Amino acid sequence: MTSTVSQSDAIAAAMKIDGWLTEREARLLYDLAKSATGPIIEIGSWRGRSTTVLGHGSMAGAGQRAS
């Protein structure tokens, strides 16, 4: 059983991490990850703000691997 985090909770958690990703960008990444039909590849992460959103979005969708 996989636990999912709502978009608003995922973004709130991500915003606690240092970084430049805006809330608007985070919402878009969450939605894209949620609808992904294949692996999610992120190139260039600083502290993990976007990675957090991508991971939670993926878990809310099909659970595609994010790396």
N, C-alpha and C positions, 0 to 999 in steps of 0.2 A: 504494500500500500504506500503510495507516494503522497506526501503532504505538500499542498500548494499554498502559496502566499499570494494574496490579492495584489493587483497592480499598485494600489496606493500604499500598501505595506512594504512592498518590494522597493518602491521609489523612496519611501521614508527611510528605509534601512540604507539604501545606496547613498542618499544625501548626507548621511553621517560620515561617509568616507571622503577623504580629501580628493579633489579632482575638479575637472572643468566641465563635465557633462551636465547639461541643464535638465531641469525637470521635464521640459517639453521633449528633449531628445531621449530622455529615459523612458517616457511613455511610448514613444515610437519604437524604441528598441525592444521593450517588453512585448508590445503587440506583434512585432515582426518575429520575435523568438517564439511566441505562443503559436504562431501560424506556420512555423518552419516545418518543412517536410523532409529535411535532410540535416546533416551535421552543421553546426554553427561554428564558424571560425572567426575569432577576433584577432586582429593583428595590431599589436601595440597597446597594451594596457599599462597604466601607471600604477595605481593603487587598488584597482579592482571595482571602481564605481560602476562602470558599464558592464563588467563581467557579472557582477551581482544581479543586475537587472536582467541580463541575458539568461542567466541560469534560472532565475525564478520564473521568467516568462516561458522558458522551455518546459519547466516542470508543470506549468499551468496548461500547456498544450500537449503535444505528443511526446514530450520528454526526450527530444533530440539531444544528442551529445553536444555540449558547448565547450570549446577549448580555445 
